[in-house]
Amino acid sequence: MLGMTTDMSNAEKHAEKLSAVLDVYEAHLAKNKYVAGDVFTLADLNHMPEIYLLLKSPKAELITSRPHVKAWWEDISARPAWKKTAASIPV
């Protein structure tokens, strides 16, 4: 990704850790619209580049398999400013 070679064993190790974190997000987003509550904030914005790249990777299911995380992503990534930004991110 991004023109670099991926160390898949390292990616697997970190995917397991990320999965546990995303389980916490799933529970939180089941009760809250956004990371910091009911309003879109910098807390949500900070996640956007990494999630965008994760969704372009073989580990996209880490996001897509969690209905509340997926819905949150679909909401925040639908913003026109993000669409413009995402178009400029090299994958």
Buried (B, 14 or more C-beta within 10 A) or exposed (E): EEEEEEEEEEBEEEBEEBBEEBEEBBEBBEEBBBBEEEEBEEEBBEBBEEBBEBBEBEBEEBBEEBEBBBEBBEBBBEBEEBEEBBEEEEE
